[in-house]
């Protein structure tokens, strides 16, 4: 896995284009005093479970960001892994279950940097 940043308030676990979006969110969260690290899975099948658990060391919570659909996406396996192998508070932000949007409509169902920031703050507020 790739690790971007050393924050311990939050780990954002993601892959693909969401790495870029999560790094944008990471910078915005830092402006608000939330120190995050972005963990890029880089490989999805099989999931790099041991490397991911190691990369989460020292983090207080984990947010999974997945551009695939909520049902049947990689985030489901990641949420199960986090539940079974960690005690971290965790949440996920995914694309909405929908038909595949095309053209400008794609943005209506996909995670965004704004959505990542909002989900991160909501998760951290739960533990406060």
Secondary structure in CASP SS format (residue, H / E / C, confidence):
PFRMAT SS
TARGET T0000
AUTHOR 0000-0000-0000
METHOD secondary structure of the structure
MODEL  1
X C 1.00
X E 1.00
X E 1.00
X E 1.00
X C 1.00
X C 1.00
X C 1.00
X C 1.00
X C 1.00
X E 1.00
X E 1.00
X E 1.00
X E 1.00
X E 1.00
X C 1.00
X C 1.00
X H 1.00
X H 1.00
X H 1.00
X H 1.00
X H 1.00
X H 1.00
X H 1.00
X H 1.00
X H 1.00
X H 1.00
X H 1.00
X H 1.00
X H 1.00
X H 1.00
X H 1.00
X C 1.00
X C 1.00
X C 1.00
X C 1.00
X E 1.00
X E 1.00
X E 1.00
X E 1.00
X E 1.00
X C 1.00
X C 1.00
X C 1.00
X C 1.00
X C 1.00
X C 1.00
X C 1.00
X C 1.00
X H 1.00
X H 1.00
X H 1.00
X H 1.00
X H 1.00
X H 1.00
X H 1.00
X C 1.00
X C 1.00
X C 1.00
X C 1.00
X C 1.00
X E 1.00
X E 1.00
X E 1.00
X E 1.00
X E 1.00
X E 1.00
X E 1.00
X E 1.00
X E 1.00
X C 1.00
X C 1.00
X C 1.00
X C 1.00
X H 1.00
X H 1.00
X H 1.00
X H 1.00
X H 1.00
X H 1.00
X H 1.00
X H 1.00
X H 1.00
X H 1.00
X H 1.00
X H 1.00
X C 1.00
X C 1.00
X C 1.00
X E 1.00
X E 1.00
X E 1.00
X E 1.00
X E 1.00
X E 1.00
X E 1.00
X C 1.00
X C 1.00
X C 1.00
X C 1.00
X C 1.00
X C 1.00
X C 1.00
X H 1.00
X H 1.00
X H 1.00
X H 1.00
X H 1.00
X H 1.00
X C 1.00
X C 1.00
X C 1.00
X C 1.00
X H 1.00
X H 1.00
X H 1.00
X H 1.00
X H 1.00
X H 1.00
X H 1.00
X H 1.00
X H 1.00
X H 1.00
X H 1.00
X H 1.00
X H 1.00
X H 1.00
X H 1.00
X C 1.00
END
